[in-house]
Amino acid sequence: MITNNIGLPPAVDVTVVNRDGTMSNSDALLGTGHGAWKRVGKSQFSYKFKTPVLVINPFGFPPGSMLTVSGILTVDAGGMTASGPYDFVVVSPSGDVLLAFDGTVFNTRIVSDH
């Protein structure tokens, strides 16, 4: 669950975090992103991922625009949830900031039923 400070409805997406410090993210509106994470405290992790914005997108961003999301997550003691602030920035191919805001992300680990 992703909330924001500009009044957009909360969003839901899926992020895969790999042991080697890489990650991928699927966003239904803007596309698939890839990134990296690293431990920055006892249960805190810094992350950043980039998503090339889909050519056809609901916001009308020009082709070649890039979304960057970065933040720090704090993982709970049981390891099943994590949350923290994030920064969201979309930049045009010419380097102009098209949209920027921040908010809070709430993650829940997916576990197998078997």
C-alpha positions as CSV (number, residue, x, y, z in Angstrom):
1,M,0.0,0.0,0.0
2,I,1.4,3.4,-1.0
3,T,0.0,6.7,0.3
4,N,1.1,10.2,-0.8
5,N,1.0,13.8,0.2
6,I,-0.8,15.2,-2.9
7,G,-4.3,13.6,-2.6
8,L,-4.0,10.8,-5.0
9,P,-5.8,7.6,-4.0
10,P,-3.6,5.0,-2.3
11,A,-1.9,2.6,-4.7
12,V,-0.9,-1.0,-4.6
13,D,2.0,-2.6,-6.4
14,V,4.3,-5.6,-6.0
15,T,8.0,-5.4,-5.2
16,V,10.5,-8.3,-5.2
17,V,13.5,-7.9,-3.0
18,N,16.4,-10.2,-3.7
19,R,19.2,-11.2,-1.2
20,D,21.9,-9.9,-3.5
21,G,20.7,-6.2,-3.1
22,T,18.6,-6.0,-6.2
23,M,14.9,-5.5,-6.5
24,S,12.1,-5.2,-9.1
25,N,8.8,-3.5,-8.9
26,S,5.6,-3.8,-10.9
27,D,3.3,-0.8,-11.1
28,A,0.0,-1.2,-12.9
29,L,0.0,2.5,-14.1
30,L,3.6,3.2,-15.0
31,G,5.4,0.0,-15.7
32,T,8.2,-2.3,-14.2
33,G,11.1,-0.9,-12.4
34,H,14.5,-2.2,-11.2
35,G,16.7,-1.1,-8.4
36,A,18.9,-1.7,-5.5
37,W,18.8,-1.8,-1.7
38,K,21.3,-1.9,1.2
39,R,21.1,-2.2,5.0
40,V,21.6,1.2,6.7
41,G,20.7,0.2,10.3
42,K,19.7,-2.7,12.5
43,S,16.3,-3.1,10.8
44,Q,16.5,-0.3,8.2
45,F,17.1,-0.5,4.5
46,S,17.7,2.2,1.9
47,Y,16.3,1.5,-1.6
48,K,16.1,3.2,-5.0
49,F,14.4,1.9,-8.1
50,K,13.9,3.4,-11.6
51,T,10.9,2.7,-13.9
52,P,10.9,3.7,-17.5
53,V,7.4,5.2,-17.9
54,L,5.2,3.3,-20.4
55,V,4.7,5.1,-23.7
56,I,1.0,5.2,-23.1
57,N,0.3,6.1,-19.5
58,P,-2.6,7.8,-17.7
59,F,-0.7,10.9,-16.8
60,G,0.4,11.8,-20.4
61,F,4.1,11.7,-19.5
62,P,6.2,11.9,-22.7
63,P,7.9,8.7,-24.0
64,G,11.4,8.3,-22.4
65,S,10.3,9.7,-19.0
66,M,11.8,8.0,-16.0
67,L,10.3,7.5,-12.6
68,T,12.6,7.2,-9.6
69,V,11.4,6.1,-6.2
70,S,13.8,6.1,-3.2
71,G,13.4,5.8,0.6
72,I,14.2,4.0,3.8
73,L,12.2,1.1,5.1
74,T,12.0,-0.2,8.7
75,V,11.3,-3.9,8.9
76,D,9.2,-5.0,11.9
77,A,10.7,-7.5,14.5
78,G,8.9,-10.5,12.9
79,G,10.0,-9.6,9.4
80,M,6.5,-9.8,7.9
81,T,5.9,-6.0,7.4
82,A,8.0,-2.9,6.7
83,S,7.1,0.7,6.3
84,G,8.7,4.1,5.7
85,P,8.8,7.3,3.8
86,Y,9.6,7.6,0.1
87,D,10.3,10.2,-2.6
88,F,8.7,9.9,-6.0
89,V,10.0,11.9,-9.0
90,V,9.2,11.6,-12.7
91,V,11.7,13.3,-15.0
92,S,11.2,14.0,-18.8
93,P,13.8,12.9,-21.4
94,S,15.1,16.5,-21.3
95,G,15.6,16.4,-17.5
96,D,12.5,18.5,-16.5
97,V,10.7,17.3,-13.3
98,L,7.2,16.5,-14.4
99,L,5.9,15.3,-11.0
100,A,7.4,15.0,-7.6
101,F,5.9,14.1,-4.2
102,D,6.5,12.0,-1.2
103,G,4.5,9.7,1.0
104,T,4.6,6.5,3.0
105,V,4.8,2.9,1.8
106,F,3.5,-0.1,3.8
107,N,4.8,-3.5,2.7
108,T,3.6,-7.0,3.6
109,R,5.6,-10.1,2.8
110,I,4.0,-12.6,0.5
111,V,4.3,-16.1,1.9
112,S,3.5,-19.5,0.3
113,D,0.3,-21.2,1.3
114,H,2.1,-24.6,1.0
